[in-house]
Amino acid sequence: MGISISSALATASLAAADAAPAAVQKLQPTTTNSADTVTLTEAERVYQLYNQGQNVGQIAFSLSLPMQAVNSYLGISTASS
């Protein structure tokens, strides 16, 4: 009695699919460790948002900062009138 390759592969694929959720479940962390959390300074948050493509006005609004403070963090000087 012979077994076809396609049926053997199908059986192996089904067995792997059944085992996959258990493997994924083992990879998920069970606790949250506060040592894994990084707190950014205000200046670092400004740099991060700027590097993500936000402009000065958007950064000032999202961080509730004056635009002058954002410009200062980014080293942007504004002409005084």
C-alpha positions as CSV (number, residue, x, y, z in Angstrom):
1,M,0.0,0.0,0.0
2,G,1.4,3.4,-1.0
3,I,0.9,6.9,0.3
4,S,1.0,9.9,-2.0
5,I,3.4,12.7,-1.3
6,S,0.6,15.3,-1.4
7,S,-1.4,13.5,1.3
8,A,1.7,13.2,3.5
9,L,2.4,16.9,3.1
10,A,-1.2,17.8,3.8
11,T,-1.1,15.7,7.0
12,A,2.2,17.3,8.1
13,S,0.8,20.8,7.4
14,L,-2.3,20.1,9.5
15,A,-0.2,18.8,12.3
16,A,2.0,21.9,12.2
17,A,-1.0,24.2,12.1
18,D,-2.5,22.5,15.2
19,A,0.8,22.9,17.0
20,A,1.3,26.6,16.0
21,P,-1.1,28.2,18.4
22,A,0.5,26.5,21.4
23,A,3.9,27.7,20.3
24,V,2.7,31.2,19.8
25,Q,1.0,31.2,23.2
26,K,4.3,30.2,24.9
27,L,6.1,33.3,23.3
28,Q,3.7,35.8,24.9
29,P,4.9,37.4,28.1
30,T,3.0,36.5,31.2
31,T,3.9,39.5,33.3
32,T,4.6,43.1,32.6
33,N,8.0,44.2,33.9
34,S,8.4,47.8,34.6
35,A,12.1,47.5,33.8
36,D,11.1,47.1,30.2
37,T,9.6,50.6,30.1
38,V,11.6,53.6,29.0
39,T,10.6,57.1,30.1
40,L,11.6,59.8,27.6
41,T,12.3,63.4,28.5
42,E,10.3,66.1,27.0
43,A,13.2,66.9,24.6
44,E,13.5,63.3,23.5
45,R,9.7,63.1,22.8
46,V,10.1,66.3,20.7
47,Y,12.9,64.7,18.7
48,Q,11.0,61.4,18.3
49,L,7.9,63.1,16.9
50,Y,10.1,65.4,14.7
51,N,11.9,62.3,13.3
52,Q,8.6,60.7,12.6
53,G,7.7,63.6,10.3
54,Q,5.6,65.8,12.5
55,N,6.0,69.6,12.1
56,V,6.6,72.0,15.0
57,G,3.0,73.0,15.3
58,Q,1.8,69.3,15.5
59,I,4.5,68.5,18.1
60,A,3.6,71.6,20.2
61,F,-0.1,70.6,20.1
62,S,0.3,66.9,20.8
63,L,2.7,67.6,23.8
64,S,0.9,70.7,25.0
65,L,4.0,72.8,24.6
66,P,4.5,76.3,23.3
67,M,5.9,76.4,19.8
68,Q,8.9,78.3,21.1
69,A,9.8,75.4,23.4
70,V,9.6,72.9,20.5
71,N,11.8,75.2,18.4
72,S,14.3,75.5,21.3
73,Y,14.5,71.7,21.7
74,L,15.1,71.3,18.0
75,G,17.6,74.1,17.8
76,I,15.5,76.2,15.5
77,S,16.0,79.9,16.0
78,T,13.1,82.2,15.1
79,A,13.6,85.8,13.8
80,S,12.3,88.3,16.3
81,S,10.3,91.2,15.0
